[in-house]
Amino acid sequence: MNRLSTKQRAQIVAALVEGNSIRATSRMTGAAKGTVLKLLADLGKACAEYQDKVFHNLNCKRVQVDEVWSFCYSKSRNVPEKYAEQFGFGDVWTFTAICADTKLVPCWKIGRRTAEHAAEFIHNLAGRLAHRIQLTSDGYRKYVDAVESSFSGNVDYAMLVKLYGSENANKNPDTKYSPAECTGTRVSKINGEPDPKYISTSYVERNNLTMRMSMRRFTRLTNAFSKKVENLGHAVSLHFMYYNFARIHQTLRVTPAMEAGISDHVWSVEEIAGLID
């Protein structure tokens, strides 16, 4: 089998991290679909391993967590009965954490929206931090036990619950796919003394949008969804490698990894592609 050159790898990676689908990337670069998928799998593993290695002893002060929905294979209502209980068929949730100051995404977890996977995600986050933080989540109650188990009380934790109007959007075709109007918020202090000024999920919710804009697999109302959950995981790892190390944040004027003191330069796409070696 012919080996891709560094330039060819970089072309494929650049197309993928800017939100192109596998087939579009294949057409743009001239690489076969299978070649693109193989590179995604190999590089996704390398990106996950590298970030797992360097994201430790982080000096984060304020962290926000959330979970974003997607699906694999098909939507849950269309999953064949023989696959009904298997993970990777139907709903898949990606838990993410973001540092409100550096905009670094130090960890993520792809799984079900269950207490088990929420606990694994929060435990992963807690193990990467150097000191006590202020943590904010949405109103997902499974976080409460997960945070208590992982931080053992050494955290200032609050929940921010958004309240929405009860108007049925389906009554008006023009607003069928629009979210309900947010009518207010409710704050619940769960642990410690979280500063009210920093009880927010705005950054992590904006990160959800970045994910949907930068990964074709998260685009809704299309056929671009992941067919295999493994490939979803590889795509997420590659995305966050590019986001953390190579994409200059418009507000910070540097990459999140540079702001967090993990990297001393803006990574090129070629550098990311070179992680395979």
DRENDO-1510 file (C-alpha; in Angstrom, 1 decimal, always signed):
<recs>
REC; n; res; u; v; w
REC; 1; MET; +0.0; +0.0; +0.0 .
REC; 2; ASN; +1.3; +3.5; -0.9 .
REC; 3; ARG; +2.1; +5.6; +2.1 .
REC; 4; LEU; +0.6; +9.1; +2.3 .
REC; 5; SER; +3.1; +12.0; +2.3 .
REC; 6; THR; +3.1; +14.6; +5.1 .
REC; 7; LYS; +1.6; +17.1; +2.6 .
REC; 8; GLN; -1.2; +14.7; +1.7 .
REC; 9; ARG; -2.0; +13.9; +5.3 .
REC; 10; ALA; -2.1; +17.6; +6.1 .
REC; 11; GLN; -4.5; +18.3; +3.2 .
REC; 12; ILE; -6.9; +15.6; +4.5 .
REC; 13; VAL; -6.6; +16.8; +8.1 .
REC; 14; ALA; -7.2; +20.4; +7.2 .
REC; 15; ALA; -10.3; +19.4; +5.3 .
REC; 16; LEU; -11.7; +17.3; +8.2 .
REC; 17; VAL; -11.0; +19.9; +11.0 .
REC; 18; GLU; -12.8; +22.6; +9.0 .
REC; 19; GLY; -16.1; +20.6; +9.0 .
REC; 20; ASN; -15.9; +18.7; +5.8 .
REC; 21; SER; -17.4; +15.2; +5.5 .
REC; 22; ILE; -15.4; +12.1; +4.7 .
REC; 23; ARG; -16.8; +12.0; +1.1 .
REC; 24; ALA; -16.2; +15.7; +0.6 .
REC; 25; THR; -12.6; +15.4; +1.9 .
REC; 26; SER; -12.1; +12.5; -0.5 .
REC; 27; ARG; -13.3; +14.5; -3.4 .
REC; 28; MET; -11.2; +17.6; -2.4 .
REC; 29; THR; -8.0; +15.7; -1.9 .
REC; 30; GLY; -8.2; +12.9; -4.4 .
REC; 31; ALA; -7.7; +10.3; -1.6 .
REC; 32; ALA; -9.9; +7.3; -1.5 .
REC; 33; LYS; -12.7; +7.2; +1.1 .
REC; 34; GLY; -11.1; +4.3; +2.9 .
REC; 35; THR; -7.8; +6.1; +3.0 .
REC; 36; VAL; -9.4; +9.1; +4.7 .
REC; 37; LEU; -11.1; +6.9; +7.2 .
REC; 38; LYS; -7.9; +5.0; +8.0 .
REC; 39; LEU; -6.0; +8.3; +8.5 .
REC; 40; LEU; -8.8; +9.6; +10.8 .
REC; 41; ALA; -8.7; +6.4; +12.9 .
REC; 42; ASP; -4.9; +6.4; +13.2 .
REC; 43; LEU; -4.6; +10.1; +13.9 .
REC; 44; GLY; -7.6; +10.2; +16.2 .
REC; 45; LYS; -5.9; +7.6; +18.4 .
REC; 46; ALA; -2.6; +9.5; +18.4 .
REC; 47; CYS; -4.4; +12.8; +19.2 .
REC; 48; ALA; -6.3; +11.2; +22.1 .
REC; 49; GLU; -3.1; +9.6; +23.5 .
REC; 50; TYR; -1.1; +12.9; +23.2 .
REC; 51; GLN; -3.7; +15.0; +25.0 .
REC; 52; ASP; -4.2; +12.4; +27.7 .
REC; 53; LYS; -0.5; +12.6; +28.3 .
REC; 54; VAL; -0.1; +16.4; +28.5 .
REC; 55; PHE; -3.3; +17.5; +30.1 .
REC; 56; HIS; -2.3; +17.0; +33.7 .
REC; 57; ASN; -1.7; +19.3; +36.7 .
REC; 58; LEU; -3.7; +22.0; +35.0 .
REC; 59; ASN; -4.0; +25.4; +36.7 .
REC; 60; CYS; -7.6; +25.9; +35.8 .
REC; 61; LYS; -9.7; +28.1; +38.2 .
REC; 62; ARG; -13.2; +28.0; +36.6 .
REC; 63; VAL; -14.5; +25.1; +34.7 .
REC; 64; GLN; -17.8; +24.6; +32.9 .
REC; 65; VAL; -19.2; +21.2; +31.9 .
REC; 66; ASP; -22.0; +20.1; +29.5 .
REC; 67; GLU; -23.1; +17.3; +27.2 .
REC; 68; VAL; -24.0; +17.5; +23.5 .
REC; 69; TRP; -26.3; +15.1; +21.8 .
REC; 70; SER; -25.6; +13.2; +18.5 .
REC; 71; PHE; -26.5; +9.8; +17.2 .
REC; 72; CYS; -24.7; +6.9; +15.5 .
REC; 73; TYR; -26.0; +4.4; +12.9 .
REC; 74; SER; -29.5; +5.8; +13.1 .
REC; 75; LYS; -31.8; +7.7; +15.4 .
REC; 76; SER; -33.0; +5.7; +18.4 .
REC; 77; ARG; -36.5; +5.2; +17.0 .
REC; 78; ASN; -35.1; +3.6; +13.9 .
REC; 79; VAL; -32.5; +1.3; +15.5 .
REC; 80; PRO; -33.2; -2.4; +14.7 .
REC; 81; GLU; -34.3; -4.5; +17.6 .
REC; 82; LYS; -31.1; -6.7; +17.5 .
REC; 83; TYR; -29.1; -3.5; +18.2 .
REC; 84; ALA; -31.5; -1.8; +20.6 .
REC; 85; GLU; -29.4; -2.2; +23.8 .
REC; 86; GLN; -26.0; -1.9; +22.2 .
REC; 87; PHE; -24.0; +1.3; +22.8 .
REC; 88; GLY; -23.2; +3.0; +19.5 .
REC; 89; PHE; -26.6; +2.6; +18.0 .
REC; 90; GLY; -28.9; +5.5; +18.5 .
REC; 91; ASP; -28.3; +8.3; +21.0 .
REC; 92; VAL; -24.7; +9.2; +21.8 .
REC; 93; TRP; -23.7; +12.0; +24.2 .
REC; 94; THR; -20.3; +13.8; +24.3 .
REC; 95; PHE; -19.5; +15.2; +27.7 .
REC; 96; THR; -17.1; +18.1; +27.5 .
REC; 97; ALA; -15.3; +20.4; +30.0 .
REC; 98; ILE; -13.9; +23.8; +29.2 .
REC; 99; CYS; -11.7; +26.2; +31.2 .
REC; 100; ALA; -13.4; +29.6; +31.3 .
REC; 101; ASP; -10.1; +31.5; +31.4 .
REC; 102; THR; -7.9; +29.7; +28.9 .
REC; 103; LYS; -10.7; +28.1; +26.8 .
REC; 104; LEU; -8.9; +24.8; +27.0 .
REC; 105; VAL; -10.9; +21.6; +26.6 .
REC; 106; PRO; -9.0; +19.3; +28.9 .
REC; 107; CYS; -11.2; +16.2; +28.7 .
REC; 108; TRP; -14.3; +14.7; +27.1 .
REC; 109; LYS; -16.2; +11.5; +27.3 .
REC; 110; ILE; -18.3; +9.8; +24.6 .
REC; 111; GLY; -21.1; +7.7; +26.1 .
REC; 112; ARG; -24.6; +7.4; +27.3 .
REC; 113; ARG; -26.3; +10.1; +29.3 .
REC; 114; THR; -26.1; +8.0; +32.4 .
REC; 115; ALA; -24.8; +8.2; +36.0 .
REC; 116; GLU; -22.0; +5.8; +35.1 .
REC; 117; HIS; -20.6; +7.8; +32.2 .
REC; 118; ALA; -21.1; +11.1; +33.9 .
REC; 119; ALA; -19.1; +9.8; +36.9 .
REC; 120; GLU; -16.3; +8.6; +34.6 .
REC; 121; PHE; -16.2; +12.0; +32.9 .
REC; 122; ILE; -16.1; +14.0; +36.1 .
REC; 123; HIS; -13.5; +11.6; +37.6 .
REC; 124; ASN; -11.3; +12.2; +34.5 .
REC; 125; LEU; -11.6; +15.9; +34.9 .
REC; 126; ALA; -10.8; +15.9; +38.6 .
REC; 127; GLY; -7.6; +14.0; +38.0 .
REC; 128; ARG; -6.2; +16.6; +35.6 .
REC; 129; LEU; -6.5; +19.6; +37.9 .
REC; 130; ALA; -3.8; +21.1; +40.1 .
REC; 131; HIS; -6.0; +22.8; +42.7 .
REC; 132; ARG; -9.5; +23.6; +43.8 .
REC; 133; ILE; -11.8; +25.0; +41.1 .
REC; 134; GLN; -15.2; +26.6; +40.7 .
REC; 135; LEU; -17.4; +24.2; +38.6 .
REC; 136; THR; -20.6; +25.0; +36.9 .
REC; 137; SER; -22.9; +22.5; +35.1 .
REC; 138; ASP; -26.4; +22.5; +33.7 .
REC; 139; GLY; -29.3; +20.9; +35.7 .
REC; 140; TYR; -28.4; +17.3; +34.9 .
REC; 141; ARG; -28.7; +15.7; +38.4 .
REC; 142; LYS; -26.3; +12.8; +37.8 .
REC; 143; TYR; -23.5; +15.3; +38.1 .
REC; 144; VAL; -24.2; +15.8; +41.8 .
REC; 145; ASP; -23.1; +12.4; +42.9 .
REC; 146; ALA; -20.3; +12.3; +40.3 .
REC; 147; VAL; -18.8; +15.6; +41.6 .
REC; 148; GLU; -19.0; +14.5; +45.2 .
REC; 149; SER; -17.4; +11.2; +44.5 .
REC; 150; SER; -14.6; +12.6; +42.4 .
REC; 151; PHE; -13.8; +15.9; +44.3 .
REC; 152; SER; -14.7; +14.7; +47.8 .
REC; 153; GLY; -16.0; +18.2; +48.6 .
REC; 154; ASN; -12.9; +20.0; +47.5 .
REC; 155; VAL; -14.7; +22.1; +44.9 .
REC; 156; ASP; -17.0; +25.1; +44.6 .
REC; 157; TYR; -19.9; +23.7; +42.6 .
REC; 158; ALA; -23.1; +25.2; +41.3 .
REC; 159; MET; -25.8; +24.2; +38.8 .
REC; 160; LEU; -27.3; +26.7; +36.4 .
REC; 161; VAL; -30.7; +25.6; +35.2 .
REC; 162; LYS; -32.3; +27.4; +32.3 .
REC; 163; LEU; -36.0; +27.9; +32.3 .
REC; 164; TYR; -37.9; +27.8; +29.0 .
REC; 165; GLY; -41.3; +28.8; +27.9 .
REC; 166; SER; -44.0; +26.2; +27.3 .
REC; 167; GLU; -45.0; +27.4; +23.9 .
REC; 168; ASN; -45.2; +24.5; +21.4 .
REC; 169; ALA; -42.9; +25.4; +18.5 .
REC; 170; ASN; -44.5; +22.8; +16.3 .
REC; 171; LYS; -47.7; +25.0; +16.0 .
REC; 172; ASN; -45.8; +27.4; +13.8 .
REC; 173; PRO; -43.9; +25.9; +10.9 .
REC; 174; ASP; -41.5; +28.8; +10.8 .
REC; 175; THR; -40.3; +28.0; +14.3 .
REC; 176; LYS; -40.4; +24.2; +14.1 .
REC; 177; TYR; -36.6; +23.8; +14.6 .
REC; 178; SER; -36.1; +26.8; +16.8 .
REC; 179; PRO; -35.4; +26.4; +20.6 .
REC; 180; ALA; -38.0; +27.4; +23.1 .
REC; 181; GLU; -37.6; +30.9; +24.5 .
REC; 182; CYS; -35.4; +31.1; +27.6 .
REC; 183; THR; -37.5; +32.9; +30.2 .
REC; 184; GLY; -34.9; +32.8; +33.1 .
REC; 185; THR; -32.4; +30.9; +35.0 .
REC; 186; ARG; -32.3; +29.2; +38.4 .
REC; 187; VAL; -29.0; +28.8; +40.3 .
REC; 188; SER; -28.4; +26.0; +42.8 .
REC; 189; LYS; -25.3; +26.0; +45.0 .
REC; 190; ILE; -24.3; +22.4; +45.5 .
REC; 191; ASN; -21.0; +22.6; +47.2 .
REC; 192; GLY; -18.6; +25.1; +48.7 .
REC; 193; GLU; -18.9; +28.8; +48.0 .
REC; 194; PRO; -19.1; +29.4; +44.2 .
REC; 195; ASP; -18.7; +33.0; +43.2 .
REC; 196; PRO; -22.1; +34.1; +41.7 .
REC; 197; LYS; -20.2; +36.2; +39.1 .
REC; 198; TYR; -18.8; +33.1; +37.5 .
REC; 199; ILE; -21.8; +30.7; +37.7 .
REC; 200; SER; -22.2; +30.3; +34.0 .
REC; 201; THR; -22.3; +27.7; +31.2 .
REC; 202; SER; -22.0; +30.2; +28.4 .
REC; 203; TYR; -18.5; +29.1; +27.3 .
REC; 204; VAL; -19.2; +25.4; +27.3 .
REC; 205; GLU; -22.5; +26.0; +25.4 .
REC; 206; ARG; -20.5; +28.0; +22.8 .
REC; 207; ASN; -18.1; +25.1; +22.6 .
REC; 208; ASN; -21.0; +22.9; +21.7 .
REC; 209; LEU; -21.7; +25.2; +18.7 .
REC; 210; THR; -18.0; +25.1; +17.7 .
REC; 211; MET; -18.2; +21.3; +17.7 .
REC; 212; ARG; -21.3; +21.3; +15.5 .
REC; 213; MET; -19.7; +23.8; +13.1 .
REC; 214; SER; -16.3; +22.0; +13.0 .
REC; 215; MET; -17.3; +18.4; +12.8 .
REC; 216; ARG; -19.7; +17.3; +10.1 .
REC; 217; ARG; -20.8; +14.3; +12.2 .
REC; 218; PHE; -22.6; +16.7; +14.6 .
REC; 219; THR; -24.5; +18.6; +11.9 .
REC; 220; ARG; -28.2; +18.0; +12.5 .
REC; 221; LEU; -30.9; +17.3; +9.9 .
REC; 222; THR; -28.5; +15.7; +7.4 .
REC; 223; ASN; -27.1; +12.3; +6.6 .
REC; 224; ALA; -23.6; +13.2; +7.9 .
REC; 225; PHE; -24.0; +11.4; +11.2 .
REC; 226; SER; -21.4; +8.8; +12.3 .
REC; 227; LYS; -22.1; +5.3; +11.2 .
REC; 228; LYS; -19.7; +3.8; +13.8 .
REC; 229; VAL; -19.2; +5.2; +17.3 .
REC; 230; GLU; -15.5; +4.5; +17.1 .
REC; 231; ASN; -15.1; +6.9; +14.2 .
REC; 232; LEU; -17.0; +9.5; +16.2 .
REC; 233; GLY; -14.5; +9.2; +18.9 .
REC; 234; HIS; -11.6; +9.6; +16.5 .
REC; 235; ALA; -13.2; +12.7; +15.0 .
REC; 236; VAL; -13.7; +14.3; +18.4 .
REC; 237; SER; -10.1; +13.6; +19.4 .
REC; 238; LEU; -8.8; +15.2; +16.2 .
REC; 239; HIS; -11.1; +18.1; +16.6 .
REC; 240; PHE; -10.0; +19.0; +20.1 .
REC; 241; MET; -6.3; +18.5; +19.1 .
REC; 242; TYR; -6.8; +21.1; +16.4 .
REC; 243; TYR; -8.9; +23.3; +18.7 .
REC; 244; ASN; -6.6; +23.2; +21.6 .
REC; 245; PHE; -3.2; +23.4; +19.8 .
REC; 246; ALA; -3.7; +24.9; +16.3 .
REC; 247; ARG; -6.7; +27.2; +16.3 .
REC; 248; ILE; -6.1; +30.7; +17.5 .
REC; 249; HIS; -8.9; +31.8; +19.8 .
REC; 250; GLN; -10.2; +35.2; +18.6 .
REC; 251; THR; -10.4; +36.7; +22.1 .
REC; 252; LEU; -7.1; +35.2; +23.4 .
REC; 253; ARG; -5.1; +35.8; +20.2 .
REC; 254; VAL; -3.3; +32.6; +21.0 .
REC; 255; THR; -4.4; +28.9; +21.1 .
REC; 256; PRO; -6.0; +27.6; +24.3 .
REC; 257; ALA; -2.9; +25.3; +24.9 .
REC; 258; MET; -0.6; +28.4; +24.7 .
REC; 259; GLU; -2.8; +30.3; +27.1 .
REC; 260; ALA; -2.7; +27.4; +29.5 .
REC; 261; GLY; +1.1; +27.1; +29.3 .
REC; 262; ILE; +1.0; +23.7; +27.7 .
REC; 263; SER; +2.4; +24.7; +24.3 .
REC; 264; ASP; +4.8; +27.5; +23.3 .
REC; 265; HIS; +3.7; +27.9; +19.7 .
REC; 266; VAL; +0.8; +27.5; +17.3 .
REC; 267; TRP; +0.8; +24.0; +16.0 .
REC; 268; SER; +0.6; +23.5; +12.2 .
REC; 269; VAL; -1.7; +20.9; +10.6 .
REC; 270; GLU; +1.5; +19.1; +9.5 .
REC; 271; GLU; +2.6; +18.8; +13.2 .
REC; 272; ILE; -0.7; +17.3; +14.1 .
REC; 273; ALA; -0.6; +14.9; +11.2 .
REC; 274; GLY; +2.9; +14.0; +12.3 .
REC; 275; LEU; +1.7; +12.6; +15.6 .
REC; 276; ILE; +1.0; +9.3; +13.8 .
REC; 277; ASP; +4.8; +8.9; +13.5 .
</recs>
